[in-house]
Amino acid sequence: MNISLKSCIAESVGTFTLCFIGAGAIIMDSHTGGGVGLVGIALAHGLALSVAVSATMNVSGGQINPAITLGLMSIGKEKPGQGVANIVSQLIGGAIGGLLLTLLFPGGAVEAAKVGTPVLAEGIGSGKGIAIEAIGTFLLAMAVFGTAVGSKAPKGMAGFGIGLTLSFVILAIGPLTGAALNPARHFGTAIFAGEFAPMVVYWIGPAVGAIISFQLCSRILEGNK
C-alpha cells in the first residue's frame, strides 16, 4: 500500500489554513465586539478554503475535509489507504491550527469564542444539527464534484467554486450550527475548547451529506453505477 507523504502534508497544511483563518475570524469577531460579523466570518472561511484547495489541488486533490475524502472514497476516486492517511493528516492540521490560536490570540476572546469552535444554537438539537450540517455539506460536495471531480469539471474553477459555496452556506446556516461542514474544522478547535459532546453532529452530518452528494452526482451526472 503506497501512501503519498506529499499528499498528507498538503492536506495537513490546507486544513490548518482553513481552521486557523476561519476560527481566527470568529475569535476576532469576539475580540472586536462583533467587528468582523457573519459576512466577514463567511468570507474568511471561503477565501481560506479557496486558497487551500487551489494550492493543494495538484498535490492531493485539495480535499481539506474528512467528509469530502470519505465521499471520494465512496465513489472510488480515492484509495482507502491514502484516504485514511489524508483524514488523519487533516485532523492533525486542524489541531495545529487550534493550538496556535489558543497560544497566540487574546486569551479572553479565545475563551469567549470557544476557540472559534462551531456550536449548536439554542433550540437546535443533535438531530436537527446533523440534518443541517448534512444539507450544507451536500451542497459543498456538489460544488467539489462539479468543479474538481467530475469528468466535465471546468479547469481552474475548483478553488473559487468550492470556497464560494462554503461562504454562502455559512451565511445561511452559520448562526444555527456554525456551518463546519467539515469534521476536521470542528475537531481542530473543539479539543482545546472542551466541546466534545456535539462532536458526533459534526462527524455524522458532514459525512452523510458528502457521501450522498457524491453518490448522486456520480450516478446521475456521470451515469456511473
N, C-alpha and C positions, 0 to 999 in steps of 0.2 A: 504494500500500500504506500504510494508516494504522496507525501504531504508537502505542499509548497510553503516554505518558510516565508517567502516574499509575500504570498497571499495573506498569510497570517499577520505579518507585520502591517501590511496595508490596511487590513480590516481593523486591527487594533488602533492604528493611528487615526483612521477615518472615524471610528466610533468615539474615540477620545475627543476629536474635533467637535462632533455633534453634541456630546454630553457637556463638555467644558463651556462651549459658547451658548448652547441652549439653556442649560441650568444657570450659567453665569448671568444671562439676561434676566432670569427670574429673580435671582439674588439681588441684582442691581435695581430691579423694579421695587423690591422691598427696601433697599438702602436709600433710594431716592423718593420714597413715599408715592410710588405709582408713576414715576417719571418715564419709565420705559413703556408701560401699557401693554395691553393684549396684542396690539398690532406690532409693536416693537419685538415682543417675545416671539410672535409668529414669524416675523422676518428673520430674526436671529437664528431660529431653528431651520427655517427654509434655506437661507443663504449658506449656513454651515453645512447642511446636508448636500446642497447643490455642489459646493466646492469639494466636499469629501468624495462624493460619487464621481465627479469629473476627474479628480486627482488619482483615484484608485481603479477606475474602470478598466484600464488596460493591464492591470496587475492582478486584481482579484475579482473583477466584475462589479465592483462598487456596491457590495451588498449592504454593509454597515448596519445590519439589523438581523438578529437571530430569526425573527419571524419570516423575513424575506428569504433567508438561507433555507429555512425549513420548507418554504413554498417552492423554491427552486429544486430542492431535493425531491419533493413530491412529484415533480414532472420530469425528473431525470436530467435536469440542467446543472446539477451539482452532484458530485460523487459523495457518498455518505461519509467517507473518511475525511475528506477535505472540508465537507460541510460542518462536521463536528468540530474540527480544528478551527474553522473560521468562527464558529459560535463562541468557543472558549476565548478566542482572541478578542472578539467583540466585547465580551463581558469584562475582560482584563482592561481593555481600552476605556470602557465606560467607568470602571472602578478607579483607574488612574485619574480620570477627569474629576470624579467626585472627591478623591483625596486631595488633589491640588486646590479645588475650590474651598475645601474646609481649612486648608493651610494658608491660603493667600488672600481670600476675600474677607471683608469685615465680619467679625465674629457674630455680632448682633444680627446682622442681616442674614447671614448663613443660617443661624438658628431659627429666625423668624420665617424664613422661606423653606425650611426643612431641606437645605442644600439644593433647592430647586427641584425637589422630587415631585413628580406628578401625583396628585391625590384626588380622591373622590369627593365631590361636593356634597354638602348636606342634602340628604334625601335621595342620593344615588347609591343604591346598594350594590353588592357584588354582581348580582345578575344583570342589572342594567349597565353596570360598568363594563362587564365583559362584552355585552352586546354593542355598546357604543364604541369600545376600542376595536371590536371586530369589524364594524362597519367602516370606521376610519382607516383601518389597515387594509381592508378590502380595496378601498379607493387608491391607497398608496401603492399597493401591489399591482393594481391595474395600470397605474402610471409606469411602474417599473417594467411590466411586460410590454406595454405599448411603445415605450421609448428606448428600452435597452435589451429586452429578451426576445421579443417576437421576431420572426423572420423578416418582417417588413418595417421594423423599427427604424425611424429616420436617424441618420448618423449625426452625432454631435448634439442631440437634444436631451439625452438622458438626465444629466445633472440639472438642467433648467426645469424640465418637466416634473421630475421627482421632488425637487426642492420646493417648487411652487405648489405642488399638491399638498406637501406637509404643511406649508404656511396656511393654505385656505382651510384645511381640516382643523388646524389649531384654532383659527378664528371661529369656526363653527362649534367645536366641542371642547375646546380648551377649558372653559370655565366649569365643565361637568366632570371630566376625568383627568384633565391635564394633557390629554391627547399625546400620550407617549408613543403609541403605535409601534413600540419597539421595546422588547424586554430588557435589552442592554441599557437603553436610555433610563429606564426606571431603576434597574438594579444598581447602576453605577453610583447613583446618589442615595438610593434608599438604604444601602448598607451603612452609610455614615449618618443617616437621619434616624435610623431605627424603625423605618416604615416597612416592616416585614409582613404584616398581616395582609395588606392589599396586593402583595406581590403576585398572587395567583391570578388576579384580574389582568395584570399587565403581561402575563405569560400566555394564558389561555386565549384571551380576546385577540391579540395580535396574531398568534399562531393560527387560530381558526380562520380569521379573516384573510390572511395571506394565502393559506393553503386552498381555501375555496376559490379565491380570486384567480390564482394561477391555474387551478384545475379548469375553471370555466373558460378562461382566456385561451388555454392550450387546446381545449376540446372544441370550443365554438369558433374562435377566431382563426385557429390554425388547423382545425379539423383532425387533431390527434386523438387517438383512442386511449 
